[in-house]
Amino acid sequence: MADKGNDPAVIWQTMIGEMEKGFNSFANQAMASPEFSKVMNQVGGATAGAQKQLGELMEKYLVSMNLPSRAQMVGMAERIQGIEGQLSEIKAMLHQIHHNSLAPEGGFGAARPPRTKRPPSEGEQK
């Protein structure tokens, strides 16, 4: 059996562990510096600018393909929701009007429909 001091796996693990410690120490020192935060802010700003440019480019592409953009779709969805709300209100008002028109003026039960068949006279058979 190989000695622990000569075992390649133990040597490899020790070497990797020491490299991790060194990298962590360097990264902690770098992140604590004001220059690091400045660079990170610049990178964040550049990313936001690139994202904005990509959005504008995508909108131009959609317009050239005669397709609606995301903003236009959101606007249409909001308008449709408004229309649906108005339709619900109209439906509720129509239901209320219909319900009120079914009530008889006297307030007792439903109105009876007119008779269509005349009652038999005295000389006729039933």
DODRENKOL-694132 format. One record per atom (N, C-alpha, C): x, y, z; residue number from 1; atom name; residue in one letter. Coordinates in steps of 0.05 Angstrom, whole numbers, plus 32768, in hexadecimal, padded with zeros to 4 digits. Example, Ala and Ser with C-alpha at 12.3 -4.5 7.8 and 13.67 -1.06 7.14 Angstrom:
// residues 2
<fiza <8108, 7F8E, 809C>, 1, "N", "A">,
<fiza <80F6, 7FA6, 809C>, 1, "CA", "A">,
<fiza <8108, 7FBE, 809C>, 1, "C", "A">,
<fiza <8101, 7FD3, 808E>, 2, "N", "S">,
<fiza <8111, 7FEB, 808F>, 2, "CA", "S">,
<fiza <8102, 8001, 809D>, 2, "C", "S">,
***
This chain:
// residues 126
<fiza <8011, 7FE9, 8000>, 1, "N", "M">,
<fiza <8000, 8000, 8000>, 1, "CA", "M">,
<fiza <8012, 8019, 8000>, 1, "C", "M">,
<fiza <8009, 802D, 7FF2>, 2, "N", "A">,
<fiza <8019, 8046, 7FEF>, 2, "CA", "A">,
<fiza <8018, 8056, 8009>, 2, "C", "A">,
<fiza <802E, 8063, 800F>, 3, "N", "D">,
<fiza <802F, 8074, 8026>, 3, "CA", "D">,
<fiza <801F, 808D, 8022>, 3, "C", "D">,
<fiza <8012, 8099, 8037>, 4, "N", "K">,
<fiza <8001, 80B0, 8034>, 4, "CA", "K">,
<fiza <8011, 80C8, 8029>, 4, "C", "K">,
<fiza <802A, 80CA, 802F>, 5, "N", "G">,
<fiza <803B, 80E0, 8025>, 5, "CA", "G">,
<fiza <8041, 80DC, 8008>, 5, "C", "G">,
<fiza <8041, 80C4, 7FFE>, 6, "N", "N">,
<fiza <8048, 80BF, 7FE2>, 6, "CA", "N">,
<fiza <802F, 80B9, 7FD1>, 6, "C", "N">,
<fiza <8017, 80B8, 7FDD>, 7, "N", "D">,
<fiza <7FFF, 80B1, 7FCE>, 7, "CA", "D">,
<fiza <7FF8, 80C8, 7FBB>, 7, "C", "D">,
<fiza <7FF5, 80C3, 7FA1>, 8, "N", "P">,
<fiza <7FEF, 80D9, 7F8E>, 8, "CA", "P">,
<fiza <7FD4, 80E6, 7F93>, 8, "C", "P">,
<fiza <7FC1, 80D7, 7F9C>, 9, "N", "A">,
<fiza <7FA6, 80E3, 7FA1>, 9, "CA", "A">,
<fiza <7FA8, 80F7, 7FB8>, 9, "C", "A">,
<fiza <7FB7, 80F0, 7FCD>, 10, "N", "V">,
<fiza <7FB9, 8102, 7FE4>, 10, "CA", "V">,
<fiza <7FC9, 811B, 7FDC>, 10, "C", "V">,
<fiza <7FDE, 8117, 7FCC>, 11, "N", "I">,
<fiza <7FEE, 812E, 7FC3>, 11, "CA", "I">,
<fiza <7FDC, 8140, 7FB1>, 11, "C", "I">,
<fiza <7FCC, 8134, 7FA0>, 12, "N", "W">,
<fiza <7FBA, 8144, 7F8E>, 12, "CA", "W">,
<fiza <7FA5, 8153, 7F9F>, 12, "C", "W">,
<fiza <7F99, 8146, 7FB2>, 13, "N", "Q">,
<fiza <7F85, 8154, 7FC3>, 13, "CA", "Q">,
<fiza <7F92, 816B, 7FD3>, 13, "C", "Q">,
<fiza <7FAA, 8167, 7FDD>, 14, "N", "T">,
<fiza <7FB8, 817C, 7FEC>, 14, "CA", "T">,
<fiza <7FBE, 8193, 7FD9>, 14, "C", "T">,
<fiza <7FC7, 818D, 7FC1>, 15, "N", "M">,
<fiza <7FCE, 81A2, 7FAE>, 15, "CA", "M">,
<fiza <7FB5, 81B2, 7FA7>, 15, "C", "M">,
<fiza <7F9E, 81A5, 7FA1>, 16, "N", "I">,
<fiza <7F85, 81B2, 7F9A>, 16, "CA", "I">,
<fiza <7F7B, 81C3, 7FB2>, 16, "C", "I">,
<fiza <7F7D, 81B8, 7FCA>, 17, "N", "G">,
<fiza <7F75, 81C7, 7FE2>, 17, "CA", "G">,
<fiza <7F85, 81E1, 7FE5>, 17, "C", "G">,
<fiza <7F9F, 81E0, 7FE1>, 18, "N", "E">,
<fiza <7FB0, 81F7, 7FE3>, 18, "CA", "E">,
<fiza <7FA9, 820C, 7FCE>, 18, "C", "E">,
<fiza <7FA3, 8202, 7FB6>, 19, "N", "M">,
<fiza <7F9C, 8214, 7FA0>, 19, "CA", "M">,
<fiza <7F82, 8222, 7FA6>, 19, "C", "M">,
<fiza <7F6F, 8213, 7FB1>, 20, "N", "E">,
<fiza <7F55, 821F, 7FB8>, 20, "CA", "E">,
<fiza <7F59, 8235, 7FCE>, 20, "C", "E">,
<fiza <7F69, 822F, 7FE1>, 21, "N", "K">,
<fiza <7F6E, 8243, 7FF6>, 21, "CA", "K">,
<fiza <7F7A, 825C, 7FEB>, 21, "C", "K">,
<fiza <7F8E, 8259, 7FD9>, 22, "N", "G">,
<fiza <7F9B, 8270, 7FCC>, 22, "CA", "G">,
<fiza <7F87, 8280, 7FBB>, 22, "C", "G">,
<fiza <7F77, 8272, 7FAC>, 23, "N", "F">,
<fiza <7F64, 8280, 7F9B>, 23, "CA", "F">,
<fiza <7F4F, 828E, 7FAB>, 23, "C", "F">,
<fiza <7F45, 8282, 7FC0>, 24, "N", "N">,
<fiza <7F31, 828F, 7FD2>, 24, "CA", "N">,
<fiza <7F3D, 82A8, 7FDF>, 24, "C", "N">,
<fiza <7F57, 82A6, 7FE7>, 25, "N", "S">,
<fiza <7F64, 82BD, 7FF4>, 25, "CA", "S">,
<fiza <7F66, 82D4, 7FE0>, 25, "C", "S">,
<fiza <7F6F, 82CD, 7FC7>, 26, "N", "F">,
<fiza <7F71, 82E2, 7FB3>, 26, "CA", "F">,
<fiza <7F56, 82EE, 7FAC>, 26, "C", "F">,
<fiza <7F42, 82DD, 7FA9>, 27, "N", "A">,
<fiza <7F27, 82E7, 7FA2>, 27, "CA", "A">,
<fiza <7F1C, 82F9, 7FB8>, 27, "C", "A">,
<fiza <7F20, 82F2, 7FD1>, 28, "N", "N">,
<fiza <7F16, 8303, 7FE7>, 28, "CA", "N">,
<fiza <7F24, 831E, 7FE7>, 28, "C", "N">,
<fiza <7F3E, 831E, 7FE2>, 29, "N", "Q">,
<fiza <7F4C, 8337, 7FE1>, 29, "CA", "Q">,
<fiza <7F43, 8348, 7FC9>, 29, "C", "Q">,
<fiza <7F3F, 833B, 7FB3>, 30, "N", "A">,
<fiza <7F36, 834A, 7F9B>, 30, "CA", "A">,
<fiza <7F1B, 8356, 7F9E>, 30, "C", "A">,
<fiza <7F08, 8346, 7FAA>, 31, "N", "M">,
<fiza <7EED, 8350, 7FAD>, 31, "CA", "M">,
<fiza <7EEB, 8366, 7FC2>, 31, "C", "M">,
<fiza <7EFE, 8367, 7FD4>, 32, "N", "A">,
<fiza <7EFD, 837C, 7FE9>, 32, "CA", "A">,
<fiza <7F07, 8397, 7FDE>, 32, "C", "A">,
<fiza <7F15, 8397, 7FC7>, 33, "N", "S">,
<fiza <7F20, 83B0, 7FBD>, 33, "CA", "S">,
<fiza <7F0A, 83C1, 7FAF>, 33, "C", "S">,
<fiza <7F0D, 83DB, 7FB0>, 34, "N", "P">,
<fiza <7EF9, 83EC, 7FA2>, 34, "CA", "P">,
<fiza <7EFA, 83EA, 7F84>, 34, "C", "P">,
<fiza <7F12, 83E3, 7F79>, 35, "N", "E">,
<fiza <7F14, 83DF, 7F5C>, 35, "CA", "E">,
<fiza <7F02, 83C8, 7F52>, 35, "C", "E">,
<fiza <7F01, 83B3, 7F62>, 36, "N", "F">,
<fiza <7EF0, 839C, 7F5A>, 36, "CA", "F">,
<fiza <7ED3, 83A5, 7F58>, 36, "C", "F">,
<fiza <7EC9, 83B3, 7F6C>, 37, "N", "S">,
<fiza <7EAD, 83BB, 7F6B>, 37, "CA", "S">,
<fiza <7EA8, 83CF, 7F54>, 37, "C", "S">,
<fiza <7EBC, 83E0, 7F4E>, 38, "N", "K">,
<fiza <7EB9, 83F2, 7F37>, 38, "CA", "K">,
<fiza <7EB7, 83E2, 7F1D>, 38, "C", "K">,
<fiza <7EC8, 83CE, 7F19>, 39, "N", "V">,
<fiza <7EC8, 83BE, 7F01>, 39, "CA", "V">,
<fiza <7EAD, 83AF, 7EFF>, 39, "C", "V">,
<fiza <7EA3, 83A4, 7F16>, 40, "N", "M">,
<fiza <7E8A, 8395, 7F15>, 40, "CA", "M">,
<fiza <7E73, 83A8, 7F0E>, 40, "C", "M">,
<fiza <7E73, 83C0, 7F18>, 41, "N", "N">,
<fiza <7E5F, 83D4, 7F10>, 41, "CA", "N">,
<fiza <7E5F, 83DA, 7EF2>, 41, "C", "N">,
<fiza <7E78, 83DC, 7EE8>, 42, "N", "Q">,
<fiza <7E7A, 83E2, 7ECB>, 42, "CA", "Q">,
<fiza <7E70, 83CA, 7EBB>, 42, "C", "Q">,
<fiza <7E76, 83B2, 7EC3>, 43, "N", "V">,
<fiza <7E6D, 839A, 7EB5>, 43, "CA", "V">,
<fiza <7E4E, 8399, 7EB7>, 43, "C", "V">,
<fiza <7E43, 839F, 7ECE>, 44, "N", "G">,
<fiza <7E26, 839F, 7ED1>, 44, "CA", "G">,
<fiza <7E19, 83B3, 7EBF>, 44, "C", "G">,
<fiza <7E25, 83CB, 7EBD>, 45, "N", "G">,
<fiza <7E1B, 83E0, 7EAB>, 45, "CA", "G">,
<fiza <7E1D, 83D8, 7E8E>, 45, "C", "G">,
<fiza <7E32, 83CC, 7E87>, 46, "N", "A">,
<fiza <7E36, 83C3, 7E6B>, 46, "CA", "A">,
<fiza <7E21, 83AD, 7E64>, 46, "C", "A">,
<fiza <7E1C, 839C, 7E77>, 47, "N", "T">,
<fiza <7E08, 8386, 7E72>, 47, "CA", "T">,
<fiza <7DED, 8392, 7E6F>, 47, "C", "T">,
<fiza <7DE6, 83A6, 7E80>, 48, "N", "A">,
<fiza <7DCC, 83B3, 7E7D>, 48, "CA", "A">,
<fiza <7DC9, 83C1, 7E63>, 48, "C", "A">,
<fiza <7DDF, 83CF, 7E5A>, 49, "N", "G">,
<fiza <7DDE, 83DD, 7E40>, 49, "CA", "G">,
<fiza <7DDB, 83C9, 7E29>, 49, "C", "G">,
<fiza <7DE9, 83B3, 7E2A>, 50, "N", "A">,
<fiza <7DE7, 839F, 7E15>, 50, "CA", "A">,
<fiza <7DCB, 8393, 7E15>, 50, "C", "A">,
<fiza <7DBF, 838F, 7E2C>, 51, "N", "Q">,
<fiza <7DA4, 8384, 7E2D>, 51, "CA", "Q">,
<fiza <7D90, 8397, 7E21>, 51, "C", "Q">,
<fiza <7D94, 83B1, 7E27>, 52, "N", "K">,
<fiza <7D82, 83C6, 7E1B>, 52, "CA", "K">,
<fiza <7D85, 83C6, 7DFD>, 52, "C", "K">,
<fiza <7D9D, 83C5, 7DF3>, 53, "N", "Q">,
<fiza <7DA2, 83C5, 7DD6>, 53, "CA", "Q">,
<fiza <7D95, 83AC, 7DC9>, 53, "C", "Q">,
<fiza <7D98, 8395, 7DD6>, 54, "N", "L">,
<fiza <7D8C, 837D, 7DCC>, 54, "CA", "L">,
<fiza <7D6D, 8380, 7DCB>, 54, "C", "L">,
<fiza <7D61, 838B, 7DDF>, 55, "N", "G">,
<fiza <7D44, 838F, 7DDF>, 55, "CA", "G">,
<fiza <7D3B, 83A1, 7DC9>, 55, "C", "G">,
<fiza <7D4A, 83B7, 7DC4>, 56, "N", "E">,
<fiza <7D44, 83CA, 7DAE>, 56, "CA", "E">,
<fiza <7D47, 83BC, 7D93>, 56, "C", "E">,
<fiza <7D5C, 83AC, 7D90>, 57, "N", "L">,
<fiza <7D61, 839E, 7D77>, 57, "CA", "L">,
<fiza <7D4A, 8389, 7D72>, 57, "C", "L">,
<fiza <7D42, 837B, 7D88>, 58, "N", "M">,
<fiza <7D2D, 8368, 7D85>, 58, "CA", "M">,
<fiza <7D13, 8375, 7D7D>, 58, "C", "M">,
<fiza <7D0D, 838D, 7D89>, 59, "N", "E">,
<fiza <7CF4, 839B, 7D82>, 59, "CA", "E">,
<fiza <7CF5, 83A4, 7D64>, 59, "C", "E">,
<fiza <7D0C, 83AD, 7D5B>, 60, "N", "K">,
<fiza <7D0E, 83B5, 7D3E>, 60, "CA", "K">,
<fiza <7D0A, 839C, 7D2D>, 60, "C", "K">,
<fiza <7D15, 8386, 7D35>, 61, "N", "Y">,
<fiza <7D12, 836D, 7D25>, 61, "CA", "Y">,
<fiza <7CF4, 8365, 7D24>, 61, "C", "Y">,
<fiza <7CE7, 8366, 7D3B>, 62, "N", "L">,
<fiza <7CCA, 835E, 7D3B>, 62, "CA", "L">,
<fiza <7CBA, 8371, 7D2A>, 62, "C", "L">,
<fiza <7CC0, 838B, 7D2B>, 63, "N", "V">,
<fiza <7CB2, 839E, 7D1A>, 63, "CA", "V">,
<fiza <7CB6, 8398, 7CFD>, 63, "C", "V">,
<fiza <7CCF, 8391, 7CF5>, 64, "N", "S">,
<fiza <7CD5, 838B, 7CD9>, 64, "CA", "S">,
<fiza <7CC7, 8371, 7CD0>, 64, "C", "S">,
<fiza <7CC2, 835F, 7CE3>, 65, "N", "M">,
<fiza <7CB3, 8346, 7CDD>, 65, "CA", "M">,
<fiza <7C95, 8349, 7CE0>, 65, "C", "M">,
<fiza <7C8C, 8362, 7CE6>, 66, "N", "N">,
<fiza <7C70, 8368, 7CEA>, 66, "CA", "N">,
<fiza <7C64, 8358, 7D00>, 66, "C", "N">,
<fiza <7C73, 8355, 7D16>, 67, "N", "L">,
<fiza <7C6A, 8347, 7D2E>, 67, "CA", "L">,
<fiza <7C69, 835B, 7D45>, 67, "C", "L">,
<fiza <7C57, 8357, 7D59>, 68, "N", "P">,
<fiza <7C56, 8369, 7D6F>, 68, "CA", "P">,
<fiza <7C6E, 8365, 7D83>, 68, "C", "P">,
<fiza <7C76, 837A, 7D8F>, 69, "N", "S">,
<fiza <7C8C, 8378, 7DA3>, 69, "CA", "S">,
<fiza <7C80, 8370, 7DBD>, 69, "C", "S">,
<fiza <7C91, 836C, 7DD1>, 70, "N", "R">,
<fiza <7C88, 8364, 7DEC>, 70, "CA", "R">,
<fiza <7C77, 837B, 7DF8>, 70, "C", "R">,
<fiza <7C80, 8393, 7DF4>, 71, "N", "A">,
<fiza <7C72, 83AA, 7DFF>, 71, "CA", "A">,
<fiza <7C56, 83AC, 7DF2>, 71, "C", "A">,
<fiza <7C54, 83A7, 7DD8>, 72, "N", "Q">,
<fiza <7C3B, 83A8, 7DCB>, 72, "CA", "Q">,
<fiza <7C28, 8392, 7DD5>, 72, "C", "Q">,
<fiza <7C33, 837A, 7DD9>, 73, "N", "M">,
<fiza <7C23, 8364, 7DE3>, 73, "CA", "M">,
<fiza <7C19, 8369, 7DFF>, 73, "C", "M">,
<fiza <7C2A, 8375, 7E10>, 74, "N", "V">,
<fiza <7C21, 837C, 7E2B>, 74, "CA", "V">,
<fiza <7C0B, 8391, 7E2A>, 74, "C", "V">,
<fiza <7C0E, 83A5, 7E18>, 75, "N", "G">,
<fiza <7BF9, 83B9, 7E14>, 75, "CA", "G">,
<fiza <7BDF, 83AD, 7E0B>, 75, "C", "G">,
<fiza <7BE0, 839A, 7DF8>, 76, "N", "M">,
<fiza <7BC8, 838D, 7DEF>, 76, "CA", "M">,
<fiza <7BBB, 837C, 7E05>, 76, "C", "M">,
<fiza <7BCB, 836F, 7E15>, 77, "N", "A">,
<fiza <7BC0, 835F, 7E2B>, 77, "CA", "A">,
<fiza <7BB2, 8371, 7E3F>, 77, "C", "A">,
<fiza <7BBE, 8388, 7E45>, 78, "N", "E">,
<fiza <7BB1, 839A, 7E58>, 78, "CA", "E">,
<fiza <7B96, 83A5, 7E4D>, 78, "C", "E">,
<fiza <7B96, 83AB, 7E33>, 79, "N", "R">,
<fiza <7B7D, 83B4, 7E27>, 79, "CA", "R">,
<fiza <7B68, 839E, 7E27>, 79, "C", "R">,
<fiza <7B70, 8386, 7E21>, 80, "N", "I">,
<fiza <7B5D, 8370, 7E21>, 80, "CA", "I">,
<fiza <7B51, 836B, 7E3D>, 80, "C", "I">,
<fiza <7B62, 836E, 7E52>, 81, "N", "Q">,
<fiza <7B58, 836B, 7E6D>, 81, "CA", "Q">,
<fiza <7B44, 8381, 7E73>, 81, "C", "Q">,
<fiza <7B49, 8399, 7E6A>, 82, "N", "G">,
<fiza <7B36, 83AF, 7E6E>, 82, "CA", "G">,
<fiza <7B1C, 83A9, 7E60>, 82, "C", "G">,
<fiza <7B1D, 839F, 7E48>, 83, "N", "I">,
<fiza <7B05, 8399, 7E39>, 83, "CA", "I">,
<fiza <7AF6, 8383, 7E47>, 83, "C", "I">,
<fiza <7B04, 836E, 7E51>, 84, "N", "E">,
<fiza <7AF6, 8358, 7E5F>, 84, "CA", "E">,
<fiza <7AE8, 8363, 7E78>, 84, "C", "E">,
<fiza <7AF5, 8375, 7E86>, 85, "N", "G">,
<fiza <7AE9, 8381, 7E9E>, 85, "CA", "G">,
<fiza <7ACF, 8390, 7E97>, 85, "C", "G">,
<fiza <7AD0, 839F, 7E81>, 86, "N", "Q">,
<fiza <7AB8, 83AE, 7E78>, 86, "CA", "Q">,
<fiza <7AA2, 839B, 7E70>, 86, "C", "Q">,
<fiza <7AAA, 8385, 7E62>, 87, "N", "L">,
<fiza <7A96, 8372, 7E5A>, 87, "CA", "L">,
<fiza <7A89, 8364, 7E72>, 87, "C", "L">,
<fiza <7A98, 835F, 7E86>, 88, "N", "S">,
<fiza <7A8D, 8353, 7E9F>, 88, "CA", "S">,
<fiza <7A79, 8366, 7EAC>, 88, "C", "S">,
<fiza <7A80, 8380, 7EAC>, 89, "N", "E">,
<fiza <7A6D, 8394, 7EB7>, 89, "CA", "E">,
<fiza <7A53, 8395, 7EA7>, 89, "C", "E">,
<fiza <7A56, 8395, 7E8C>, 90, "N", "I">,
<fiza <7A3E, 8396, 7E7B>, 90, "CA", "I">,
<fiza <7A2D, 837D, 7E7F>, 90, "C", "I">,
<fiza <7A3A, 8367, 7E81>, 91, "N", "K">,
<fiza <7A2C, 834E, 7E85>, 91, "CA", "K">,
<fiza <7A1D, 834E, 7EA0>, 91, "C", "K">,
<fiza <7A29, 8359, 7EB5>, 92, "N", "A">,
<fiza <7A1C, 835A, 7ECF>, 92, "CA", "A">,
<fiza <7A04, 836D, 7ECD>, 92, "C", "A">,
<fiza <7A07, 8384, 7EBF>, 93, "N", "M">,
<fiza <79F1, 8397, 7EBC>, 93, "CA", "M">,
<fiza <79DA, 838A, 7EAC>, 93, "C", "M">,
<fiza <79E0, 837C, 7E97>, 94, "N", "L">,
<fiza <79CB, 836F, 7E87>, 94, "CA", "L">,
<fiza <79BD, 835A, 7E97>, 94, "C", "L">,
<fiza <79CC, 834B, 7EA7>, 95, "N", "H">,
<fiza <79C0, 8337, 7EB8>, 95, "CA", "H">,
<fiza <79AD, 8344, 7ECC>, 95, "C", "H">,
<fiza <79B5, 835A, 7ED8>, 96, "N", "Q">,
<fiza <79A4, 8368, 7EEB>, 96, "CA", "Q">,
<fiza <798B, 8373, 7EDD>, 96, "C", "Q">,
<fiza <798E, 837F, 7EC5>, 97, "N", "I">,
<fiza <7977, 8389, 7EB7>, 97, "CA", "I">,
<fiza <7963, 8373, 7EB0>, 97, "C", "I">,
<fiza <796E, 835C, 7EA7>, 98, "N", "H">,
<fiza <795D, 8345, 7EA0>, 98, "CA", "H">,
<fiza <794F, 833B, 7EB9>, 98, "C", "H">,
<fiza <795D, 8339, 7ECE>, 99, "N", "H">,
<fiza <7951, 832F, 7EE7>, 99, "CA", "H">,
<fiza <793B, 8342, 7EF1>, 99, "C", "H">,
<fiza <793F, 835C, 7EEE>, 100, "N", "N">,
<fiza <792B, 8370, 7EF6>, 100, "CA", "N">,
<fiza <7913, 836F, 7EE4>, 100, "C", "N">,
<fiza <7916, 8369, 7ECB>, 101, "N", "S">,
<fiza <7900, 836A, 7EB8>, 101, "CA", "S">,
<fiza <78EE, 8351, 7EBB>, 101, "C", "S">,
<fiza <78F8, 833C, 7EC7>, 102, "N", "L">,
<fiza <78E8, 8324, 7ECC>, 102, "CA", "L">,
<fiza <78D5, 8327, 7EE3>, 102, "C", "L">,
<fiza <78DB, 8339, 7EF6>, 103, "N", "A">,
<fiza <78CA, 833C, 7F0D>, 103, "CA", "A">,
<fiza <78B0, 834A, 7F05>, 103, "C", "A">,
<fiza <7899, 8340, 7F0D>, 104, "N", "P">,
<fiza <787F, 834E, 7F06>, 104, "CA", "P">,
<fiza <787D, 8368, 7F15>, 104, "C", "P">,
<fiza <786C, 8379, 7F0B>, 105, "N", "E">,
<fiza <7868, 8393, 7F17>, 105, "CA", "E">,
<fiza <785C, 8391, 7F33>, 105, "C", "E">,
<fiza <784B, 837D, 7F37>, 106, "N", "G">,
<fiza <783F, 837A, 7F51>, 106, "CA", "G">,
<fiza <7852, 836E, 7F65>, 106, "C", "G">,
<fiza <7867, 8360, 7F5B>, 107, "N", "G">,
<fiza <787A, 8355, 7F6D>, 107, "CA", "G">,
<fiza <7873, 8338, 7F76>, 107, "C", "G">,
<fiza <785E, 832B, 7F6B>, 108, "N", "F">,
<fiza <7857, 8310, 7F73>, 108, "CA", "F">,
<fiza <785E, 82FD, 7F5D>, 108, "C", "F">,
<fiza <7872, 82ED, 7F60>, 109, "N", "G">,
<fiza <7878, 82D7, 7F4E>, 109, "CA", "G">,
<fiza <787D, 82E1, 7F31>, 109, "C", "G">,
<fiza <7880, 82CD, 7F20>, 110, "N", "A">,
<fiza <7886, 82D3, 7F04>, 110, "CA", "A">,
<fiza <786B, 82D7, 7EF5>, 110, "C", "A">,
<fiza <786C, 82E8, 7EE0>, 111, "N", "A">,
<fiza <7854, 82ED, 7ED1>, 111, "CA", "A">,
<fiza <784D, 82D5, 7EC1>, 111, "C", "A">,
<fiza <7833, 82D0, 7EBE>, 112, "N", "R">,
<fiza <782A, 82B8, 7EAF>, 112, "CA", "R">,
<fiza <7828, 82C0, 7E91>, 112, "C", "R">,
<fiza <782E, 82AE, 7E80>, 113, "N", "P">,
<fiza <782C, 82B4, 7E63>, 113, "CA", "P">,
<fiza <780F, 82B5, 7E5B>, 113, "C", "P">,
<fiza <7808, 82C3, 7E46>, 114, "N", "P">,
<fiza <77EC, 82C5, 7E3D>, 114, "CA", "P">,
<fiza <77E3, 82A9, 7E33>, 114, "C", "P">,
<fiza <77C9, 82A4, 7E36>, 115, "N", "R">,
<fiza <77BE, 828B, 7E2D>, 115, "CA", "R">,
<fiza <77BB, 828B, 7E0F>, 115, "C", "R">,
<fiza <77C1, 8274, 7E03>, 116, "N", "T">,
<fiza <77BF, 8272, 7DE6>, 116, "CA", "T">,
<fiza <77A6, 8262, 7DDD>, 116, "C", "T">,
<fiza <779B, 8253, 7DEF>, 117, "N", "K">,
<fiza <7784, 8243, 7DE8>, 117, "CA", "K">,
<fiza <776C, 824D, 7DF8>, 117, "C", "K">,
<fiza <7755, 8251, 7DE9>, 118, "N", "R">,
<fiza <773D, 825C, 7DF7>, 118, "CA", "R">,
<fiza <7730, 8245, 7E07>, 118, "C", "R">,
<fiza <7723, 824C, 7E1C>, 119, "N", "P">,
<fiza <7716, 8237, 7E2C>, 119, "CA", "P">,
<fiza <76FD, 822D, 7E1C>, 119, "C", "P">,
<fiza <76F5, 8214, 7E20>, 120, "N", "P">,
<fiza <76DE, 8209, 7E12>, 120, "CA", "P">,
<fiza <76C4, 8217, 7E1B>, 120, "C", "P">,
<fiza <76B2, 821B, 7E08>, 121, "N", "S">,
<fiza <7698, 8227, 7E0F>, 121, "CA", "S">,
<fiza <7685, 8211, 7E1A>, 121, "C", "S">,
<fiza <766D, 8219, 7E23>, 122, "N", "E">,
<fiza <765B, 8206, 7E30>, 122, "CA", "E">,
<fiza <7652, 81F0, 7E1E>, 122, "C", "E">,
<fiza <764E, 81F4, 7E05>, 123, "N", "G">,
<fiza <7644, 81E0, 7DF2>, 123, "CA", "G">,
<fiza <765A, 81CE, 7DE7>, 123, "C", "G">,
<fiza <7673, 81D5, 7DEA>, 124, "N", "E">,
<fiza <7689, 81C5, 7DDF>, 124, "CA", "E">,
<fiza <7692, 81B0, 7DF3>, 124, "C", "E">,
<fiza <769E, 819B, 7DE8>, 125, "N", "Q">,
<fiza <76A9, 8187, 7DF9>, 125, "CA", "Q">,
<fiza <76C6, 818E, 7E00>, 125, "C", "Q">,
<fiza <76CE, 8184, 7E17>, 126, "N", "K">,
<fiza <76E9, 8189, 7E20>, 126, "CA", "K">,
<fiza <76FD, 8177, 7E13>, 126, "C", "K">,
***
